[in-house]
């Protein structure tokens, strides 16, 4: 049973605009495994005529033969079925001489497998795009999951296809508002599941088989036969050859070694030799470099950006022996601390866009031993919002204490506009007497407010003060 198509309105609209053109279109769609590229292309291609070919990691000869069969089926061409093409040039030469007159699509899913095994397909496609396809009624979509190959061989200046594509789309994870429509858990468990998986549709669909987060983690992460027990290995092995080095770097960062010297010492290599690996991990979305808002660019730290990798290295990788022996039970305190940190990221990237849609910059701030979880800036209006996040239940007294300390820390933040309109917020799991605290003009929110905002059937961005 195919799951409901959720989200992706903007991406689908972009591809549809290319389809509506009266000339050849060439779209490059790329993104990590399981992110929903095939599902998006399936939705795009329904009720349209064309060729949908899903490549596999097999020999070039087999790839050409299978591609030829798809073309022959679409063109209803028995002669084409009987031909044996020796290279991609012959394939496209025949194809361009037999193009349909009406608009049609050619979707090649997992295109990176084709270029991995025979790069000549790029030059052949470029040759026939320039001579015939660009002026025809074809809409080509090339989709790939191997981000390194797609970036270097399809999107870069050195690619034969450079300058030919009419659109490229990096498909990223679903926002929580869309992910919520896929999950069957309580709102809090759905939030925590999203903190573990991010917005990867196939992962969320797997999680939807469970009614609680505990059962999901036990069966799919903390079991040697679980769906996610080896998933990071599959992803990294698809992109890199030096698996040990890349895994060691990610393990180092998960172990709170966030500065280059700390990572190098953990891995056991010289700091100067570390940077090419880190740059690759950042380029492919596994790591991110963050600096304190208003801080020096030279004092950045590295964090794991990919959510499933972050959870996996914190709870699966370092406990594999116990999991193999089937006697692993996660430490509840460690899980709570993990979700507390991820909650800050969730508030910044998922909740703030609902309540502060005009915020031009968001981020963390830290200086020496002081830290503010989330800042949101609207520089054109000279507005700044300081937010403290607490993954716990608070009494009214505790809440006021945290707000008082937040306002103290805010005086330490040096912004170019010293005269500023300041707002302070506290975001927690549950808070006592929040309406009373709001009377002072502070932004106070808990999970009940989150559920109301994200569960809105209209999904209209609510005003934070009126949630």
C-alpha positions in Angstrom: 0.0 0.0 0.0 1.4 3.4 -1.1 1.4 5.9 1.7 -0.4 9.3 1.3 1.6 11.9 -0.4 2.4 14.5 2.3 4.0 18.0 1.8 6.4 18.8 -1.1 4.0 21.3 -2.6 6.7 23.8 -3.5 9.0 21.1 -5.1 6.1 19.6 -7.0 5.1 23.0 -8.3 8.6 23.7 -9.5 8.8 20.5 -11.5 5.3 21.2 -12.9 6.4 24.6 -14.1 9.2 22.9 -16.1 6.6 20.5 -17.5 4.4 23.4 -18.6 7.2 24.9 -20.8 7.0 24.7 -24.6 10.6 23.5 -25.0 13.0 20.9 -23.5 13.5 21.0 -19.7 16.2 19.4 -17.7 15.7 19.1 -14.0 18.2 17.8 -11.5 16.7 16.4 -8.3 19.0 15.3 -5.6 18.9 14.4 -1.9 20.0 11.8 0.6 18.6 8.2 0.6 15.0 7.8 1.8 14.2 11.5 1.5 11.3 10.9 -0.9 12.7 11.6 -4.4 11.0 8.6 -6.0 7.7 9.4 -4.3 7.9 13.0 -5.6 8.6 11.8 -9.1 5.8 9.3 -8.9 3.4 12.0 -7.9 4.7 14.3 -10.7 4.4 11.6 -13.4 1.0 10.3 -12.7 -1.6 11.2 -15.4 1.3 12.1 -17.7 3.0 10.1 -20.5 6.6 9.2 -20.5 9.4 7.0 -19.3 10.1 6.3 -15.6 13.4 4.4 -15.2 14.9 3.4 -11.9 18.6 2.7 -12.2 20.4 0.0 -10.2 24.0 -0.5 -9.3 24.8 -3.0 -12.0 27.1 -3.2 -15.0 26.7 -0.5 -17.7 25.7 -3.2 -20.2 22.8 -4.3 -18.0 21.9 -0.6 -17.3 21.6 0.2 -21.0 19.6 -2.9 -21.7 17.1 -2.2 -19.0 16.9 1.5 -20.1 16.4 0.4 -23.7 13.4 -1.8 -22.6 11.7 1.1 -20.9 12.2 3.2 -24.0 10.9 0.5 -26.3 7.8 -0.1 -24.1 7.0 3.7 -24.2 7.6 4.1 -28.0 6.0 0.7 -28.8 9.1 -0.1 -30.8 9.9 -3.7 -31.5 13.0 -2.8 -33.5 14.4 -1.0 -30.5 13.9 -4.1 -28.4 16.0 -6.2 -30.7 19.0 -3.8 -30.8 22.1 -4.2 -28.7 23.7 -0.9 -27.9 27.4 -0.8 -27.2 27.5 2.6 -25.5 25.2 5.4 -24.3 25.9 7.5 -27.4 24.1 4.8 -29.5 21.1 4.8 -27.1 20.6 8.6 -27.3 21.3 8.7 -31.0 18.4 6.2 -31.7 16.1 7.9 -29.1 16.5 11.4 -30.5 15.6 10.1 -34.0 12.3 8.7 -32.7 11.1 11.4 -30.3 7.3 11.7 -29.8 5.7 15.0 -30.9 3.6 15.5 -27.8 5.0 16.5 -24.4 6.5 13.6 -22.5 8.8 13.0 -19.5 11.9 11.0 -19.0 12.5 10.4 -15.3 15.8 8.6 -14.5 15.7 7.8 -10.8 19.0 6.9 -9.1 20.9 8.5 -12.0 24.0 8.5 -9.8 24.2 4.7 -10.3 24.5 5.3 -14.1 27.3 7.8 -13.8 29.1 5.8 -11.1 29.5 2.9 -13.5 29.9 4.8 -16.8 30.6 8.6 -16.8 30.3 8.7 -20.6 26.5 9.0 -20.2 27.0 12.6 -19.2 28.8 13.6 -22.4 26.3 11.6 -24.5 23.4 13.3 -22.8 25.1 16.7 -23.2 25.7 16.1 -26.9 22.1 15.1 -27.7 20.6 17.7 -25.5 22.5 20.4 -27.4 21.6 19.0 -30.8 18.0 17.8 -30.4 16.5 17.4 -26.9 16.6 21.0 -25.8 14.3 22.0 -28.7 12.0 19.0 -28.3 9.0 18.3 -26.1 10.9 16.3 -23.5 11.0 17.1 -19.8 13.9 15.3 -18.3 14.3 14.7 -14.5 17.6 13.2 -13.3 17.4 12.1 -9.7 20.2 10.9 -7.5 21.0 9.9 -3.9 24.8 9.8 -4.0 25.3 13.4 -3.1 29.0 13.5 -3.8 28.7 12.2 -7.3 25.7 14.4 -8.1 27.5 17.5 -6.8 30.8 16.8 -8.6 29.7 15.2 -11.9 26.3 16.7 -12.5 26.1 20.1 -10.8 29.6 21.4 -10.8 31.2 23.7 -13.4 33.3 20.7 -14.6 30.2 18.7 -15.5 29.3 18.2 -19.2 25.7 19.1 -18.2 26.7 22.4 -16.6 24.6 25.3 -18.0 22.1 22.8 -19.5 19.8 22.2 -16.5 16.8 24.5 -16.2 16.3 23.7 -12.6 18.0 21.9 -9.7 16.2 20.9 -6.5 17.9 19.7 -3.3 15.2 17.7 -1.6 15.4 18.1 2.2 13.5 16.6 5.1 9.8 17.3 5.7 9.0 20.0 8.3 7.4 18.8 11.5 4.0 20.1 10.5 4.0 17.6 7.6 5.7 14.8 9.5 3.0 15.0 12.1 0.5 13.8 9.5 2.4 10.6 9.1 2.9 9.6 12.7 0.4 7.7 14.9 1.9 8.5 18.3 0.9 11.0 21.0 2.0 14.6 20.3 5.0 14.4 22.7 6.2 11.1 21.3 5.7 12.4 17.7 7.9 15.4 18.6 10.6 13.2 20.1 10.4 10.8 17.1 11.0 13.8 14.8 14.0 14.8 16.9 15.4 11.3 16.4 14.6 10.8 12.7 14.3 14.3 11.3 11.9 14.8 8.3 13.0 11.7 6.2 9.6 10.4 4.9 10.5 6.7 4.7 11.9 6.8 8.3 8.7 8.5 9.5 6.5 5.9 7.7 8.4 3.2 9.5 7.9 4.9 12.8 4.2 5.2 12.0 3.9 1.4 12.6 4.2 2.1 16.3 2.0 3.8 18.9 4.8 4.8 21.2 8.4 6.0 20.9 9.7 3.5 23.4 8.4 0.5 21.3 9.8 2.1 18.2 13.3 2.6 19.6 13.4 -0.8 21.2 12.5 -2.7 18.0 14.1 -0.6 15.3 17.2 0.9 17.0 18.0 -1.3 20.0 17.6 -4.6 18.2 20.3 -6.1 15.9 17.6 -6.9 13.4 16.1 -3.4 13.6 15.5 -1.2 10.6 17.9 1.5 11.8 20.6 -0.7 13.5 22.9 -0.6 10.5 21.3 2.3 8.4 24.2 4.8 9.0 26.7 2.3 7.6 24.7 2.0 4.4 24.5 5.7 4.0 28.2 6.5 4.7 29.5 3.5 2.6 27.6 4.9 -0.4 29.4 8.2 -0.2 32.9 7.5 1.2 35.7 4.9 1.0 37.5 5.8 4.2 34.7 4.6 6.4 36.7 4.3 9.6 37.9 7.9 9.5 34.5 9.4 8.7 32.8 7.3 11.4 35.5 8.2 13.9 34.9 11.9 13.3 31.2 11.6 13.7 31.7 9.5 16.9 34.0 12.3 18.2 31.5 15.0 17.6 28.7 12.9 19.2 31.0 12.5 22.2 31.0 16.3 22.6 34.4 16.9 20.9 33.2 19.9 18.9 36.4 21.8 18.2 38.9 20.7 15.5 41.7 20.0 18.0 39.4 17.9 20.1 38.2 15.9 17.2 41.7 15.3 15.9 42.9 14.1 19.3 39.9 11.7 19.5 40.4 10.3 16.0 44.2 10.2 16.3 45.2 12.4 13.3 46.8 15.8 12.8 44.4 18.7 13.0 45.5 20.0 9.6 44.6 16.6 8.0 41.2 16.7 9.5 39.7 19.5 7.5 39.2 17.7 4.1 37.1 15.1 5.9 35.1 17.6 7.8 34.4 19.6 4.6 33.1 16.5 2.9 30.8 15.7 5.9 29.5 19.3 5.9 29.0 19.4 2.1 26.9 16.2 2.2 24.8 17.4 5.2 26.2 15.1 8.0 28.0 17.8 10.0 27.4 21.6 10.4 29.6 24.3 11.7 28.0 26.8 14.1 29.3 30.0 15.5 27.8 32.0 18.3 25.4 34.7 17.1 27.5 37.9 17.0 30.6 35.8 17.7 33.9 35.4 15.9 33.9 33.2 12.8 37.2 31.8 14.0 35.5 30.2 17.1 33.1 27.9 15.5 32.1 24.4 16.7 31.0 21.3 14.8 27.8 19.5 15.5 26.1 16.5 13.8 23.4 17.9 11.6 21.8 14.7 10.4 19.4 13.8 13.2 19.4 10.0 12.8 23.2 10.0 12.8 23.3 12.1 16.0 20.9 9.6 17.8 22.6 6.6 16.4 26.1 7.6 17.5 24.9 8.6 21.0 22.8 5.4 21.7 23.5 2.6 19.2 27.1 2.8 18.1 28.6 2.9 21.6 26.2 0.2 22.9 26.5 -2.3 20.1 27.9 -5.1 22.2 25.0 -4.9 24.6 22.5 -4.7 21.8 24.0 -7.8 20.1 23.6 -9.6 23.4 20.0 -8.4 23.6 20.4 -6.9 27.1 20.6 -3.2 26.3 18.3 -0.7 28.0 18.9 3.0 27.3 19.6 5.2 30.3 16.5 7.3 30.9 18.6 10.2 32.1 20.8 10.1 29.0 17.7 10.1 26.8 16.2 13.1 28.7 19.5 15.0 28.3 19.6 14.2 24.6 16.0 15.4 24.0 16.7 18.5 26.0 19.5 19.5 23.6 17.5 18.6 20.5 14.5 20.5 21.9 16.5 23.7 21.4 17.1 22.9 17.7 13.4 22.0 17.3 12.3 25.4 18.8 14.6 27.3 16.6 13.9 25.6 13.3 10.3 24.3 13.7 8.4 26.4 16.2 9.8 29.8 15.7 8.9 30.0 12.0 5.2 29.7 13.1 5.4 32.4 15.7 8.1 34.7 14.4 7.8 34.4 10.6 9.6 37.7 10.1 12.7 36.7 12.0 15.7 37.3 9.6 18.3 35.4 11.7 18.2 32.8 14.4 20.8 31.0 16.3 22.5 30.3 19.6 24.7 32.6 21.6 27.5 31.7 23.9 30.4 33.5 25.6 32.7 31.9 28.1 30.4 30.1 30.5 27.2 31.9 29.5 24.8 30.6 26.9 21.4 31.6 25.5 19.5 28.7 23.7 17.8 30.6 20.9 18.0 34.2 19.6 15.7 35.5 16.8 16.5 38.8 15.1 14.5 41.1 12.9 17.2 43.6 12.1 15.1 45.8 9.9 12.8 46.5 12.8 15.6 46.5 15.4 13.9 43.6 17.3 15.6 40.8 19.1 14.0 37.9 21.0 15.8 35.8 23.6 14.5 32.4 24.4 15.3 29.8 27.1 14.4 26.2 26.4 13.8 23.6 29.1 12.8 20.0 28.5 11.1 19.7 31.8 8.0 20.8 33.8 8.3 24.1 35.7 6.5 25.7 38.5 5.6 29.4 38.3 8.5 30.2 40.7 11.0 28.3 38.6 9.8 29.9 35.4 10.2 33.4 36.8 13.7 32.5 38.0 14.8 31.3 34.6 13.3 34.4 33.0 15.2 36.6 35.4 18.4 34.9 34.5 17.7 35.1 30.8 17.3 38.8 31.1 20.6 39.0 32.9 22.4 37.1 30.2 20.7 39.3 27.5 22.6 42.3 28.8 25.9 40.5 27.9 24.9 40.2 24.2 26.6 42.8 22.1 24.6 43.7 19.0 25.5 46.4 16.6 22.3 48.2 17.5 22.5 48.8 21.2 19.1 50.5 21.2 16.8 47.6 20.6 13.3 46.2 21.1 13.7 43.2 23.3 11.4 40.3 24.0 12.0 37.3 26.3 10.6 33.8 26.0 10.5 30.6 27.9 9.6 27.3 26.1 9.2 24.2 28.3 7.4 20.8 28.4 4.8 22.1 30.9 4.5 25.2 32.9 2.3 26.1 35.9 0.4 29.4 35.7 1.7 30.4 32.3 -1.2 32.8 31.7 -0.3 34.7 34.8 3.4 34.9 33.8 2.4 36.1 30.3 0.8 39.2 31.8 4.3 40.7 32.1 4.7 40.6 28.3 7.0 37.6 28.2 6.4 34.7 25.7 5.6 31.6 27.6 4.9 28.3 25.8 4.7 24.6 26.6 3.8 21.5 24.6 0.1 22.2 24.8 0.7 25.4 22.8 2.9 23.4 20.4 0.2 20.8 19.8 -2.4 23.6 19.2 -0.1 25.3 16.7 1.0 22.3 14.8 -2.3 20.5 14.8 -4.1 23.4 13.2 -6.0 21.9 10.2 -5.4 25.1 8.2 -1.7 25.2 9.2 -1.8 29.0 9.2 1.2 30.6 11.1 -0.3 31.7 14.4 0.6 34.8 16.2 2.8 33.7 19.2 1.0 36.0 21.5 -2.4 34.5 20.6 -1.7 30.8 20.5 
